[in-house]
Amino acid sequence: MAEADIITGKLASGGRLDKALADATELSRERIKGLIAAGAVTIGKTLARSASAKVQGEERFAIALPPPEPLAALAQDIPLDIVFEDTHLLVVDKPAGMVVHPAAGNQDGTLVNALLHHCAGRLSGINGIARPGIVHRIDKDTSGLLVVAKSDAAHEGLARQFADHSITRRYLAVCAGHPAPPAGTIAGRIGRSVHDRKKMAVLPDDTTRGKHAVTHFETLRHLNHAALLECRLETGRTHQVRVHCASIGHALLGDPVYGRTPKPLRQVLESLGFHRQALHAARLGFSHPISAETLDFRAELPADMRELIDETAR
């Protein structure tokens, strides 16, 4: 194993240790927290043990920065629909059917494999791993916009915006039936189903399990036994739109997990060969984590969803 690089210097500010070290180095606070936990940071002659420890300015520090751990994934020359790219981040319009991370059953052909080739190492290593900075994910069979960090600073800045819910995320979905009222807010804690651990579910209000989740929806168009919805995410939980729509009796068409599509609509899906949940991440907006410029991206509906809408409008 290669020897660790040693970063030394003097703290220019006081306060929390992780923030003071981030101010004194080019490392993100998340990376520093991991290094402190690994016993790689000393202040003066004392081993740092807590990222939240209070420090005074002018103290000397040393950080043993180990080489990034390799990712067990291959770079693959897979075409990407890149909506925006600069030195800090890129925004991708992901097609339905593409997995974000390699995993059992999907070891290659993923977005990560494609990014490793496209970015050639110029990617966030915020967790000390030589891998793309995937800040958030969308499901394999959901299409649409996804932002990727190319630097630790961009990764941390984007993660902070996701955590404080300041990211704009709007999805277009085709659901079974016509919601009544046609617009509203669905709020409920989302966590693992007690009946099927592979599924998420809206949990009782009095539980401490799961995470608070809020989806605002609006019916854009009534279709034949279906509706086109715009869903605005106030939070971002696993399968949030799919779970929330199913919870009000309007599961997404084609969703194999959270609802059975009514028979007339199943016939439409079969005739079209539509084999996924009808969900598309259509809009993504955020403040650029380095320049603070306001960015707002939109992705047109893919052909399969346009065809589905046309067919169910007849």
Buried (B, 14 or more C-beta within 10 A) or exposed (E): EEEEEEBEEEBEBBBBBBBBBBEBBEBBBBBBBBBBEEEBBBBEEEEBEEBEBEBEEEBEBBBBBBEBEEBEBEBBEBEBEEBBBEEBBBBBBBBBEBBBBBEEEBEEBBBBBBBBEBBEEEBBBBBBEBBBBBBBBBBBBBBBBBBBBBBBBBBBBBBBBBEEEEBBBBBBBBBBBEBEEEEBEBBBBBBBBEEEEEBBBBBEEEEEEBEEBBBBBBBBEBBEBBBBBBBBBBBBBBBBBBBBBBBBEBBBBBBEBBBEBBEEBBEBBEEBEBEBBBBBBBBBBBBBBBEEEEBEBEBEBBEBBEBBBEBBEE
